[in-house]
Structure formats: C-alpha cells, structure tokens
Amino acid sequence: MKAKLLLLFFLMGLLTICVELPSAAGQKVRPGRCPRPTGFGTCDERCRSDASCPRGQKCCSNGCGHACTRAIFG
C-alpha cells in the first residue's frame, strides 16, 4: 500500500511538471540573442517565452531562473 501511494505521488508530480512546461510550438522567438549569464541570478521564473517580455527584450536564463533581458544583436 505504501509503495502504491508513493507511486501515485510521483506520477502526480510528473504530470504537474508536464502541464507547467511551456510548449515551444507556435511561440514566436524574437530576434537577437540572450547574454551569457554571469553567475547565479534569482531562481524566479519571471517569464515563460519572448512573447511575455516587453518589446526589445527576450526571456533569458539568469543562471538559475528566467527573466526578461535586453537582446544582444551582432
């Protein structure tokens, strides 16, 4: 019984992760590239895709989470 309960919680956790991950299909990627993270930023997920950021910014890794950051061109 204990093993079945643990398996149930594990499967529920996997389902939660799959539901929360953003799908790359159909999302427009803005031009430019993200700067290379310098160390570890906050682990907050402040954006999910480029579309969730203001114009001229991209959703980039900050070393732990993601945040809207000015795009680099060239």
N, CA, C, O and CB atoms as a CASP TS submission, in Angstrom:
PFRMAT TS
TARGET T0000
AUTHOR 0000-0000-0000
METHOD Language model
MODEL 1
PARENT N/A
ATOM      1  N   MET     1       0.830  -1.197   0.000  1.00  0.00           N
ATOM      2  CA  MET     1       0.000   0.000   0.000  1.00  0.00           C
ATOM      3  C   MET     1       0.873   1.259   0.000  1.00  0.00           C
ATOM      4  O   MET     1       0.578   2.221  -0.709  1.00  0.00           O
ATOM      5  CB  MET     1      -0.943  -0.001   1.218  1.00  0.00           C
ATOM      6  N   LYS     2       1.944   1.250   0.794  1.00  0.00           N
ATOM      7  CA  LYS     2       2.830   2.405   0.887  1.00  0.00           C
ATOM      8  C   LYS     2       3.513   2.669  -0.460  1.00  0.00           C
ATOM      9  O   LYS     2       3.676   3.822  -0.859  1.00  0.00           O
ATOM     10  CB  LYS     2       3.886   2.184   1.991  1.00  0.00           C
ATOM     11  N   ALA     3       3.911   1.595  -1.161  1.00  0.00           N
ATOM     12  CA  ALA     3       4.562   1.749  -2.461  1.00  0.00           C
ATOM     13  C   ALA     3       3.590   2.327  -3.492  1.00  0.00           C
ATOM     14  O   ALA     3       3.987   3.144  -4.322  1.00  0.00           O
ATOM     15  CB  ALA     3       5.113   0.396  -2.949  1.00  0.00           C
ATOM     16  N   LYS     4       2.339   1.918  -3.447  1.00  0.00           N
ATOM     17  CA  LYS     4       1.341   2.434  -4.385  1.00  0.00           C
ATOM     18  C   LYS     4       1.097   3.920  -4.147  1.00  0.00           C
ATOM     19  O   LYS     4       0.936   4.691  -5.093  1.00  0.00           O
ATOM     20  CB  LYS     4       0.021   1.652  -4.255  1.00  0.00           C
ATOM     21  N   LEU     5       1.073   4.315  -2.879  1.00  0.00           N
ATOM     22  CA  LEU     5       0.869   5.717  -2.550  1.00  0.00           C
ATOM     23  C   LEU     5       2.045   6.564  -3.034  1.00  0.00           C
ATOM     24  O   LEU     5       1.845   7.650  -3.578  1.00  0.00           O
ATOM     25  CB  LEU     5       0.676   5.887  -1.039  1.00  0.00           C
ATOM     26  N   LEU     6       3.270   6.073  -2.838  1.00  0.00           N
ATOM     27  CA  LEU     6       4.453   6.796  -3.312  1.00  0.00           C
ATOM     28  C   LEU     6       4.447   6.906  -4.832  1.00  0.00           C
ATOM     29  O   LEU     6       4.783   7.956  -5.380  1.00  0.00           O
ATOM     30  CB  LEU     6       5.738   6.099  -2.837  1.00  0.00           C
ATOM     31  N   LEU     7       4.070   5.832  -5.515  1.00  0.00           N
ATOM     32  CA  LEU     7       3.996   5.853  -6.964  1.00  0.00           C
ATOM     33  C   LEU     7       2.958   6.872  -7.440  1.00  0.00           C
ATOM     34  O   LEU     7       3.185   7.592  -8.412  1.00  0.00           O
ATOM     35  CB  LEU     7       3.661   4.459  -7.497  1.00  0.00           C
ATOM     36  N   LEU     8       1.840   6.922  -6.760  1.00  0.00           N
ATOM     37  CA  LEU     8       0.787   7.879  -7.109  1.00  0.00           C
ATOM     38  C   LEU     8       1.299   9.314  -6.983  1.00  0.00           C
ATOM     39  O   LEU     8       1.080  10.121  -7.886  1.00  0.00           O
ATOM     40  CB  LEU     8      -0.450   7.673  -6.210  1.00  0.00           C
ATOM     41  N   PHE     9       1.975   9.647  -5.882  1.00  0.00           N
ATOM     42  CA  PHE     9       2.521  10.991  -5.696  1.00  0.00           C
ATOM     43  C   PHE     9       3.577  11.313  -6.745  1.00  0.00           C
ATOM     44  O   PHE     9       3.636  12.435  -7.247  1.00  0.00           O
ATOM     45  CB  PHE     9       3.117  11.131  -4.298  1.00  0.00           C
ATOM     46  N   PHE    10       4.413  10.327  -7.077  1.00  0.00           N
ATOM     47  CA  PHE    10       5.439  10.512  -8.096  1.00  0.00           C
ATOM     48  C   PHE    10       4.799  10.829  -9.447  1.00  0.00           C
ATOM     49  O   PHE    10       5.217  11.767 -10.127  1.00  0.00           O
ATOM     50  CB  PHE    10       6.325   9.259  -8.202  1.00  0.00           C
ATOM     51  N   LEU    11       3.794  10.056  -9.836  1.00  0.00           N
ATOM     52  CA  LEU    11       3.124  10.279 -11.111  1.00  0.00           C
ATOM     53  C   LEU    11       2.393  11.616 -11.147  1.00  0.00           C
ATOM     54  O   LEU    11       2.366  12.278 -12.184  1.00  0.00           O
ATOM     55  CB  LEU    11       2.151   9.155 -11.389  1.00  0.00           C
ATOM     56  N   MET    12       1.808  12.012 -10.038  1.00  0.00           N
ATOM     57  CA  MET    12       1.140  13.317  -9.973  1.00  0.00           C
ATOM     58  C   MET    12       2.165  14.447 -10.145  1.00  0.00           C
ATOM     59  O   MET    12       1.885  15.452 -10.798  1.00  0.00           O
ATOM     60  CB  MET    12       0.380  13.475  -8.626  1.00  0.00           C
ATOM     61  N   GLY    13       3.342  14.272  -9.557  1.00  0.00           N
ATOM     62  CA  GLY    13       4.407  15.259  -9.707  1.00  0.00           C
ATOM     63  C   GLY    13       4.856  15.384 -11.153  1.00  0.00           C
ATOM     64  O   GLY    13       5.052  16.492 -11.650  1.00  0.00           O
ATOM     65  N   LEU    14       5.019  14.252 -11.832  1.00  0.00           N
ATOM     66  CA  LEU    14       5.403  14.278 -13.246  1.00  0.00           C
ATOM     67  C   LEU    14       4.338  14.963 -14.091  1.00  0.00           C
ATOM     68  O   LEU    14       4.660  15.745 -14.986  1.00  0.00           O
ATOM     69  CB  LEU    14       5.645  12.856 -13.762  1.00  0.00           C
ATOM     70  N   LEU    15       3.099  14.678 -13.816  1.00  0.00           N
ATOM     71  CA  LEU    15       2.010  15.300 -14.557  1.00  0.00           C
ATOM     72  C   LEU    15       2.008  16.811 -14.348  1.00  0.00           C
ATOM     73  O   LEU    15       1.794  17.567 -15.295  1.00  0.00           O
ATOM     74  CB  LEU    15       0.663  14.703 -14.134  1.00  0.00           C
ATOM     75  N   THR    16       2.242  17.249 -13.130  1.00  0.00           N
ATOM     76  CA  THR    16       2.294  18.686 -12.826  1.00  0.00           C
ATOM     77  C   THR    16       3.419  19.358 -13.602  1.00  0.00           C
ATOM     78  O   THR    16       3.229  20.443 -14.150  1.00  0.00           O
ATOM     79  CB  THR    16       2.484  18.915 -11.312  1.00  0.00           C
ATOM     80  N   ILE    17       4.578  18.731 -13.653  1.00  0.00           N
ATOM     81  CA  ILE    17       5.712  19.298 -14.384  1.00  0.00           C
ATOM     82  C   ILE    17       5.383  19.402 -15.865  1.00  0.00           C
ATOM     83  O   ILE    17       5.652  20.431 -16.485  1.00  0.00           O
ATOM     84  CB  ILE    17       6.978  18.445 -14.177  1.00  0.00           C
ATOM     85  N   CYS    18       4.809  18.359 -16.439  1.00  0.00           N
ATOM     86  CA  CYS    18       4.483  18.363 -17.869  1.00  0.00           C
ATOM     87  C   CYS    18       3.450  19.421 -18.210  1.00  0.00           C
ATOM     88  O   CYS    18       3.524  20.030 -19.277  1.00  0.00           O
ATOM     89  CB  CYS    18       3.974  16.997 -18.297  1.00  0.00           C
ATOM     90  N   VAL    19       2.506  19.650 -17.341  1.00  0.00           N
ATOM     91  CA  VAL    19       1.467  20.647 -17.595  1.00  0.00           C
ATOM     92  C   VAL    19       2.046  22.051 -17.522  1.00  0.00           C
ATOM     93  O   VAL    19       1.606  22.930 -18.264  1.00  0.00           O
ATOM     94  CB  VAL    19       0.314  20.496 -16.591  1.00  0.00           C
ATOM     95  N   GLU    20       3.023  22.289 -16.648  1.00  0.00           N
ATOM     96  CA  GLU    20       3.555  23.633 -16.442  1.00  0.00           C
ATOM     97  C   GLU    20       4.627  24.028 -17.445  1.00  0.00           C
ATOM     98  O   GLU    20       4.889  25.219 -17.614  1.00  0.00           O
ATOM     99  CB  GLU    20       4.111  23.744 -15.067  1.00  0.00           C
ATOM    100  N   LEU    21       5.261  23.057 -18.124  1.00  0.00           N
ATOM    101  CA  LEU    21       6.305  23.402 -19.068  1.00  0.00           C
ATOM    102  C   LEU    21       5.709  24.081 -20.295  1.00  0.00           C
ATOM    103  O   LEU    21       4.735  23.585 -20.861  1.00  0.00           O
ATOM    104  CB  LEU    21       7.094  22.157 -19.474  1.00  0.00           C
ATOM    105  N   PRO    22       6.284  25.217 -20.715  1.00  0.00           N
ATOM    106  CA  PRO    22       5.744  25.883 -21.895  1.00  0.00           C
ATOM    107  C   PRO    22       6.089  25.103 -23.151  1.00  0.00           C
ATOM    108  O   PRO    22       7.161  24.506 -23.243  1.00  0.00           O
ATOM    109  CB  PRO    22       6.274  27.315 -21.997  1.00  0.00           C
ATOM    110  N   SER    23       5.206  25.110 -24.091  1.00  0.00           N
ATOM    111  CA  SER    23       5.434  24.452 -25.373  1.00  0.00           C
ATOM    112  C   SER    23       6.116  25.436 -26.306  1.00  0.00           C
ATOM    113  O   SER    23       5.702  26.592 -26.398  1.00  0.00           O
ATOM    114  CB  SER    23       4.101  23.932 -25.989  1.00  0.00           C
ATOM    115  N   ALA    24       7.152  24.996 -26.996  1.00  0.00           N
ATOM    116  CA  ALA    24       7.858  25.862 -27.931  1.00  0.00           C
ATOM    117  C   ALA    24       7.095  26.003 -29.247  1.00  0.00           C
ATOM    118  O   ALA    24       7.343  26.935 -30.012  1.00  0.00           O
ATOM    119  CB  ALA    24       9.258  25.322 -28.193  1.00  0.00           C
ATOM    120  N   ALA    25       6.183  25.095 -29.506  1.00  0.00           N
ATOM    121  CA  ALA    25       5.432  25.133 -30.760  1.00  0.00           C
ATOM    122  C   ALA    25       4.513  26.353 -30.787  1.00  0.00           C
ATOM    123  O   ALA    25       3.758  26.596 -29.845  1.00  0.00           O
ATOM    124  CB  ALA    25       4.612  23.837 -30.945  1.00  0.00           C
ATOM    125  N   GLY    26       4.587  27.098 -31.854  1.00  0.00           N
ATOM    126  CA  GLY    26       3.689  28.227 -32.020  1.00  0.00           C
ATOM    127  C   GLY    26       4.129  29.505 -31.316  1.00  0.00           C
ATOM    128  O   GLY    26       3.443  30.522 -31.419  1.00  0.00           O
ATOM    129  N   GLN    27       5.242  29.482 -30.612  1.00  0.00           N
ATOM    130  CA  GLN    27       5.704  30.691 -29.931  1.00  0.00           C
ATOM    131  C   GLN    27       6.741  31.377 -30.805  1.00  0.00           C
ATOM    132  O   GLN    27       7.685  30.745 -31.279  1.00  0.00           O
ATOM    133  CB  GLN    27       6.294  30.361 -28.526  1.00  0.00           C
ATOM    134  N   LYS    28       6.557  32.661 -31.012  1.00  0.00           N
ATOM    135  CA  LYS    28       7.471  33.420 -31.850  1.00  0.00           C
ATOM    136  C   LYS    28       8.705  33.802 -31.036  1.00  0.00           C
ATOM    137  O   LYS    28       8.603  34.345 -29.936  1.00  0.00           O
ATOM    138  CB  LYS    28       6.777  34.681 -32.425  1.00  0.00           C
ATOM    139  N   VAL    29       9.865  33.505 -31.604  1.00  0.00           N
ATOM    140  CA  VAL    29      11.126  33.854 -30.955  1.00  0.00           C
ATOM    141  C   VAL    29      11.576  35.191 -31.515  1.00  0.00           C
ATOM    142  O   VAL    29      11.650  35.369 -32.731  1.00  0.00           O
ATOM    143  CB  VAL    29      12.218  32.749 -31.174  1.00  0.00           C
ATOM    144  N   ARG    30      11.872  36.114 -30.645  1.00  0.00           N
ATOM    145  CA  ARG    30      12.300  37.452 -31.072  1.00  0.00           C
ATOM    146  C   ARG    30      13.740  37.414 -31.579  1.00  0.00           C
ATOM    147  O   ARG    30      14.523  36.548 -31.189  1.00  0.00           O
ATOM    148  CB  ARG    30      12.169  38.466 -29.908  1.00  0.00           C
ATOM    149  N   PRO    31      14.079  38.367 -32.456  1.00  0.00           N
ATOM    150  CA  PRO    31      15.454  38.411 -32.965  1.00  0.00           C
ATOM    151  C   PRO    31      16.442  38.775 -31.863  1.00  0.00           C
ATOM    152  O   PRO    31      16.071  39.301 -30.814  1.00  0.00           O
ATOM    153  CB  PRO    31      15.565  39.415 -34.116  1.00  0.00           C
ATOM    154  N   GLY    32      17.697  38.482 -32.132  1.00  0.00           N
ATOM    155  CA  GLY    32      18.753  38.749 -31.163  1.00  0.00           C
ATOM    156  C   GLY    32      19.030  37.514 -30.335  1.00  0.00           C
ATOM    157  O   GLY    32      18.413  36.467 -30.529  1.00  0.00           O
ATOM    158  N   ARG    33      19.954  37.646 -29.420  1.00  0.00           N
ATOM    159  CA  ARG    33      20.284  36.513 -28.558  1.00  0.00           C
ATOM    160  C   ARG    33      20.384  36.979 -27.115  1.00  0.00           C
ATOM    161  O   ARG    33      20.477  38.171 -26.820  1.00  0.00           O
ATOM    162  CB  ARG    33      21.604  35.846 -29.004  1.00  0.00           C
ATOM    163  N   CYS    34      20.362  36.011 -26.248  1.00  0.00           N
ATOM    164  CA  CYS    34      20.452  36.306 -24.816  1.00  0.00           C
ATOM    165  C   CYS    34      21.907  36.485 -24.399  1.00  0.00           C
ATOM    166  O   CYS    34      22.786  35.807 -24.931  1.00  0.00           O
ATOM    167  CB  CYS    34      19.794  35.185 -23.986  1.00  0.00           C
ATOM    168  N   PRO    35      22.175  37.384 -23.459  1.00  0.00           N
ATOM    169  CA  PRO    35      23.530  37.486 -22.922  1.00  0.00           C
ATOM    170  C   PRO    35      23.869  36.244 -22.104  1.00  0.00           C
ATOM    171  O   PRO    35      22.978  35.581 -21.573  1.00  0.00           O
ATOM    172  CB  PRO    35      23.678  38.756 -22.059  1.00  0.00           C
ATOM    173  N   ARG    36      25.122  35.943 -22.007  1.00  0.00           N
ATOM    174  CA  ARG    36      25.564  34.803 -21.207  1.00  0.00           C
ATOM    175  C   ARG    36      25.377  35.148 -19.729  1.00  0.00           C
ATOM    176  O   ARG    36      25.790  36.220 -19.287  1.00  0.00           O
ATOM    177  CB  ARG    36      27.059  34.439 -21.517  1.00  0.00           C
ATOM    178  N   PRO    37      24.757  34.247 -18.963  1.00  0.00           N
ATOM    179  CA  PRO    37      24.560  34.531 -17.526  1.00  0.00           C
ATOM    180  C   PRO    37      25.900  34.713 -16.819  1.00  0.00           C
ATOM    181  O   PRO    37      26.872  34.012 -17.098  1.00  0.00           O
ATOM    182  CB  PRO    37      23.758  33.390 -16.849  1.00  0.00           C
ATOM    183  N   THR    38      25.925  35.665 -15.905  1.00  0.00           N
ATOM    184  CA  THR    38      27.127  35.900 -15.104  1.00  0.00           C
ATOM    185  C   THR    38      26.834  35.467 -13.678  1.00  0.00           C
ATOM    186  O   THR    38      26.298  36.247 -12.891  1.00  0.00           O
ATOM    187  CB  THR    38      27.572  37.402 -15.156  1.00  0.00           C
ATOM    188  N   GLY    39      27.178  34.242 -13.342  1.00  0.00           N
ATOM    189  CA  GLY    39      26.898  33.719 -12.009  1.00  0.00           C
ATOM    190  C   GLY    39      25.475  33.231 -11.908  1.00  0.00           C
ATOM    191  O   GLY    39      24.875  32.817 -12.900  1.00  0.00           O
ATOM    192  N   PHE    40      24.936  33.282 -10.700  1.00  0.00           N
ATOM    193  CA  PHE    40      23.584  32.808 -10.454  1.00  0.00           C
ATOM    194  C   PHE    40      22.671  33.984 -10.142  1.00  0.00           C
ATOM    195  O   PHE    40      22.967  34.799  -9.268  1.00  0.00           O
ATOM    196  CB  PHE    40      23.565  31.787  -9.304  1.00  0.00           C
ATOM    197  N   GLY    41      21.564  34.063 -10.861  1.00  0.00           N
ATOM    198  CA  GLY    41      20.554  35.081 -10.589  1.00  0.00           C
ATOM    199  C   GLY    41      19.525  34.493  -9.640  1.00  0.00           C
ATOM    200  O   GLY    41      19.739  33.446  -9.030  1.00  0.00           O
ATOM    201  N   THR    42      18.409  35.187  -9.530  1.00  0.00           N
ATOM    202  CA  THR    42      17.333  34.660  -8.702  1.00  0.00           C
ATOM    203  C   THR    42      16.724  33.458  -9.404  1.00  0.00           C
ATOM    204  O   THR    42      16.764  33.373 -10.632  1.00  0.00           O
ATOM    205  CB  THR    42      16.256  35.746  -8.420  1.00  0.00           C
ATOM    206  N   CYS    43      16.176  32.554  -8.664  1.00  0.00           N
ATOM    207  CA  CYS    43      15.584  31.343  -9.240  1.00  0.00           C
ATOM    208  C   CYS    43      14.118  31.539  -9.587  1.00  0.00           C
ATOM    209  O   CYS    43      13.391  30.566  -9.786  1.00  0.00           O
ATOM    210  CB  CYS    43      15.730  30.176  -8.278  1.00  0.00           C
ATOM    211  N   ASP    44      13.677  32.789  -9.660  1.00  0.00           N
ATOM    212  CA  ASP    44      12.304  33.106 -10.054  1.00  0.00           C
ATOM    213  C   ASP    44      12.140  32.890 -11.545  1.00  0.00           C
ATOM    214  O   ASP    44      13.062  33.142 -12.321  1.00  0.00           O
ATOM    215  CB  ASP    44      11.939  34.558  -9.674  1.00  0.00           C
ATOM    216  N   GLU    45      10.981  32.430 -11.940  1.00  0.00           N
ATOM    217  CA  GLU    45      10.621  32.324 -13.355  1.00  0.00           C
ATOM    218  C   GLU    45       9.762  33.547 -13.675  1.00  0.00           C
ATOM    219  O   GLU    45       8.541  33.513 -13.523  1.00  0.00           O
ATOM    220  CB  GLU    45       9.852  30.962 -13.676  1.00  0.00           C
ATOM    221  N   ARG    46      10.405  34.618 -14.117  1.00  0.00           N
ATOM    222  CA  ARG    46       9.701  35.881 -14.366  1.00  0.00           C
ATOM    223  C   ARG    46       9.149  35.994 -15.776  1.00  0.00           C
ATOM    224  O   ARG    46       8.427  36.942 -16.086  1.00  0.00           O
ATOM    225  CB  ARG    46      10.622  37.035 -14.104  1.00  0.00           C
ATOM    226  N   CYS    47       9.486  35.019 -16.648  1.00  0.00           N
ATOM    227  CA  CYS    47       8.918  34.978 -17.990  1.00  0.00           C
ATOM    228  C   CYS    47       8.894  33.531 -18.452  1.00  0.00           C
ATOM    229  O   CYS    47       9.608  32.678 -17.926  1.00  0.00           O
ATOM    230  CB  CYS    47       9.729  35.871 -18.980  1.00  0.00           C
ATOM    231  N   ARG    48       8.044  33.271 -19.461  1.00  0.00           N
ATOM    232  CA  ARG    48       7.916  31.912 -19.992  1.00  0.00           C
ATOM    233  C   ARG    48       8.397  31.820 -21.440  1.00  0.00           C
ATOM    234  O   ARG    48       8.799  30.751 -21.898  1.00  0.00           O
ATOM    235  CB  ARG    48       6.466  31.445 -19.900  1.00  0.00           C
ATOM    236  N   SER    49       8.355  32.932 -22.147  1.00  0.00           N
ATOM    237  CA  SER    49       8.799  32.975 -23.540  1.00  0.00           C
ATOM    238  C   SER    49       9.083  34.428 -23.893  1.00  0.00           C
ATOM    239  O   SER    49       8.784  35.331 -23.111  1.00  0.00           O
ATOM    240  CB  SER    49       7.728  32.353 -24.510  1.00  0.00           C
ATOM    241  N   ASP    50       9.661  34.653 -25.073  1.00  0.00           N
ATOM    242  CA  ASP    50       9.934  36.020 -25.515  1.00  0.00           C
ATOM    243  C   ASP    50       8.654  36.850 -25.582  1.00  0.00           C
ATOM    244  O   ASP    50       8.674  38.057 -25.338  1.00  0.00           O
ATOM    245  CB  ASP    50      10.621  36.008 -26.881  1.00  0.00           C
ATOM    246  N   ALA    51       7.543  36.197 -25.914  1.00  0.00           N
ATOM    247  CA  ALA    51       6.270  36.905 -26.047  1.00  0.00           C
ATOM    248  C   ALA    51       5.795  37.501 -24.723  1.00  0.00           C
ATOM    249  O   ALA    51       4.979  38.423 -24.722  1.00  0.00           O
ATOM    250  CB  ALA    51       5.212  35.966 -26.591  1.00  0.00           C
ATOM    251  N   SER    52       6.293  36.987 -23.598  1.00  0.00           N
ATOM    252  CA  SER    52       5.872  37.517 -22.299  1.00  0.00           C
ATOM    253  C   SER    52       6.749  38.681 -21.826  1.00  0.00           C
ATOM    254  O   SER    52       6.598  39.162 -20.703  1.00  0.00           O
ATOM    255  CB  SER    52       5.894  36.409 -21.261  1.00  0.00           C
ATOM    256  N   CYS    53       7.673  39.132 -22.697  1.00  0.00           N
ATOM    257  CA  CYS    53       8.577  40.239 -22.346  1.00  0.00           C
ATOM    258  C   CYS    53       8.236  41.482 -23.171  1.00  0.00           C
ATOM    259  O   CYS    53       7.633  41.380 -24.239  1.00  0.00           O
ATOM    260  CB  CYS    53      10.062  39.831 -22.577  1.00  0.00           C
ATOM    261  N   PRO    54       8.628  42.663 -22.662  1.00  0.00           N
ATOM    262  CA  PRO    54       8.422  43.893 -23.429  1.00  0.00           C
ATOM    263  C   PRO    54       9.213  43.865 -24.741  1.00  0.00           C
ATOM    264  O   PRO    54      10.171  43.105 -24.884  1.00  0.00           O
ATOM    265  CB  PRO    54       8.829  45.119 -22.592  1.00  0.00           C
ATOM    266  N   ARG    55       8.802  44.696 -25.684  1.00  0.00           N
ATOM    267  CA  ARG    55       9.487  44.793 -26.978  1.00  0.00           C
ATOM    268  C   ARG    55      10.972  45.096 -26.772  1.00  0.00           C
ATOM    269  O   ARG    55      11.328  45.935 -25.945  1.00  0.00           O
ATOM    270  CB  ARG    55       8.834  45.886 -27.862  1.00  0.00           C
ATOM    271  N   GLY    56      11.831  44.417 -27.519  1.00  0.00           N
ATOM    272  CA  GLY    56      13.277  44.625 -27.420  1.00  0.00           C
ATOM    273  C   GLY    56      13.942  43.741 -26.380  1.00  0.00           C
ATOM    274  O   GLY    56      15.162  43.788 -26.217  1.00  0.00           O
ATOM    275  N   GLN    57      13.160  42.936 -25.676  1.00  0.00           N
ATOM    276  CA  GLN    57      13.719  42.043 -24.665  1.00  0.00           C
ATOM    277  C   GLN    57      13.358  40.590 -24.990  1.00  0.00           C
ATOM    278  O   GLN    57      12.378  40.311 -25.682  1.00  0.00           O
ATOM    279  CB  GLN    57      13.206  42.428 -23.253  1.00  0.00           C
ATOM    280  N   LYS    58      14.174  39.685 -24.473  1.00  0.00           N
ATOM    281  CA  LYS    58      13.956  38.260 -24.640  1.00  0.00           C
ATOM    282  C   LYS    58      13.876  37.603 -23.272  1.00  0.00           C
ATOM    283  O   LYS    58      14.375  38.144 -22.285  1.00  0.00           O
ATOM    284  CB  LYS    58      15.077  37.625 -25.492  1.00  0.00           C
ATOM    285  N   CYS    59      13.253  36.447 -23.215  1.00  0.00           N
ATOM    286  CA  CYS    59      13.187  35.666 -21.988  1.00  0.00           C
ATOM    287  C   CYS    59      14.465  34.835 -21.918  1.00  0.00           C
ATOM    288  O   CYS    59      14.637  33.888 -22.686  1.00  0.00           O
ATOM    289  CB  CYS    59      11.895  34.756 -21.943  1.00  0.00           C
ATOM    290  N   CYS    60      15.352  35.184 -21.006  1.00  0.00           N
ATOM    291  CA  CYS    60      16.678  34.576 -20.949  1.00  0.00           C
ATOM    292  C   CYS    60      16.956  33.966 -19.577  1.00  0.00           C
ATOM    293  O   CYS    60      16.388  34.379 -18.565  1.00  0.00           O
ATOM    294  CB  CYS    60      17.748  35.610 -21.286  1.00  0.00           C
ATOM    295  N   SER    61      17.838  32.982 -19.573  1.00  0.00           N
ATOM    296  CA  SER    61      18.288  32.395 -18.319  1.00  0.00           C
ATOM    297  C   SER    61      19.165  33.404 -17.591  1.00  0.00           C
ATOM    298  O   SER    61      19.972  34.096 -18.211  1.00  0.00           O
ATOM    299  CB  SER    61      19.056  31.066 -18.564  1.00  0.00           C
ATOM    300  N   ASN    62      19.005  33.483 -16.275  1.00  0.00           N
ATOM    301  CA  ASN    62      19.865  34.361 -15.481  1.00  0.00           C
ATOM    302  C   ASN    62      20.826  33.545 -14.625  1.00  0.00           C
ATOM    303  O   ASN    62      21.434  34.074 -13.695  1.00  0.00           O
ATOM    304  CB  ASN    62      19.019  35.286 -14.593  1.00  0.00           C
ATOM    305  N   GLY    63      20.960  32.280 -14.932  1.00  0.00           N
ATOM    306  CA  GLY    63      21.848  31.400 -14.194  1.00  0.00           C
ATOM    307  C   GLY    63      21.091  30.450 -13.292  1.00  0.00           C
ATOM    308  O   GLY    63      21.643  29.438 -12.862  1.00  0.00           O
ATOM    309  N   CYS    64      19.850  30.752 -13.000  1.00  0.00           N
ATOM    310  CA  CYS    64      19.016  29.863 -12.180  1.00  0.00           C
ATOM    311  C   CYS    64      17.585  29.853 -12.704  1.00  0.00           C
ATOM    312  O   CYS    64      17.037  28.787 -12.984  1.00  0.00           O
ATOM    313  CB  CYS    64      19.040  30.301 -10.693  1.00  0.00           C
ATOM    314  N   GLY    65      16.979  31.018 -12.839  1.00  0.00           N
ATOM    315  CA  GLY    65      15.619  31.138 -13.366  1.00  0.00           C
ATOM    316  C   GLY    65      15.648  31.820 -14.725  1.00  0.00           C
ATOM    317  O   GLY    65      16.653  31.758 -15.434  1.00  0.00           O
ATOM    318  N   HIS    66      14.548  32.470 -15.091  1.00  0.00           N
ATOM    319  CA  HIS    66      14.461  33.207 -16.351  1.00  0.00           C
ATOM    320  C   HIS    66      13.891  34.590 -16.082  1.00  0.00           C
ATOM    321  O   HIS    66      13.028  34.766 -15.221  1.00  0.00           O
ATOM    322  CB  HIS    66      13.590  32.445 -17.387  1.00  0.00           C
ATOM    323  N   ALA    67      14.389  35.573 -16.837  1.00  0.00           N
ATOM    324  CA  ALA    67      13.917  36.948 -16.692  1.00  0.00           C
ATOM    325  C   ALA    67      14.000  37.651 -18.046  1.00  0.00           C
ATOM    326  O   ALA    67      14.776  37.248 -18.913  1.00  0.00           O
ATOM    327  CB  ALA    67      14.748  37.716 -15.618  1.00  0.00           C
ATOM    328  N   CYS    68      13.212  38.685 -18.220  1.00  0.00           N
ATOM    329  CA  CYS    68      13.253  39.483 -19.445  1.00  0.00           C
ATOM    330  C   CYS    68      14.558  40.290 -19.444  1.00  0.00           C
ATOM    331  O   CYS    68      14.878  40.982 -18.477  1.00  0.00           O
ATOM    332  CB  CYS    68      11.995  40.431 -19.554  1.00  0.00           C
ATOM    333  N   THR    69      15.303  40.182 -20.554  1.00  0.00           N
ATOM    334  CA  THR    69      16.615  40.796 -20.649  1.00  0.00           C
ATOM    335  C   THR    69      16.757  41.445 -22.013  1.00  0.00           C
ATOM    336  O   THR    69      16.214  40.939 -22.995  1.00  0.00           O
ATOM    337  CB  THR    69      17.736  39.759 -20.411  1.00  0.00           C
ATOM    338  N   ARG    70      17.471  42.550 -22.092  1.00  0.00           N
ATOM    339  CA  ARG    70      17.696  43.227 -23.366  1.00  0.00           C
ATOM    340  C   ARG    70      18.438  42.297 -24.317  1.00  0.00           C
ATOM    341  O   ARG    70      19.458  41.710 -23.956  1.00  0.00           O
ATOM    342  CB  ARG    70      18.489  44.539 -23.161  1.00  0.00           C
ATOM    343  N   ALA    71      17.917  42.166 -25.535  1.00  0.00           N
ATOM    344  CA  ALA    71      18.516  41.284 -26.534  1.00  0.00           C
ATOM    345  C   ALA    71      19.847  41.854 -27.026  1.00  0.00           C
ATOM    346  O   ALA    71      20.047  43.068 -27.057  1.00  0.00           O
ATOM    347  CB  ALA    71      17.552  41.077 -27.718  1.00  0.00           C
ATOM    348  N   ILE    72      20.753  40.947 -27.412  1.00  0.00           N
ATOM    349  CA  ILE    72      22.047  41.324 -27.969  1.00  0.00           C
ATOM    350  C   ILE    72      21.987  41.083 -29.470  1.00  0.00           C
ATOM    351  O   ILE    72      21.548  40.025 -29.921  1.00  0.00           O
ATOM    352  CB  ILE    72      23.223  40.517 -27.305  1.00  0.00           C
ATOM    353  N   PHE    73      22.432  42.070 -30.239  1.00  0.00           N
ATOM    354  CA  PHE    73      22.468  41.935 -31.703  1.00  0.00           C
ATOM    355  C   PHE    73      23.917  42.025 -32.160  1.00  0.00           C
ATOM    356  O   PHE    73      24.702  42.806 -31.621  1.00  0.00           O
ATOM    357  CB  PHE    73      21.593  43.037 -32.404  1.00  0.00           C
ATOM    358  N   GLY    74      24.260  41.224 -33.149  1.00  0.00           N
ATOM    359  CA  GLY    74      25.594  41.282 -33.720  1.00  0.00           C
ATOM    360  C   GLY    74      26.546  40.269 -33.241  1.00  0.00           C
ATOM    361  O   GLY    74      27.698  40.249 -33.675  1.00  0.00           O
TER
END
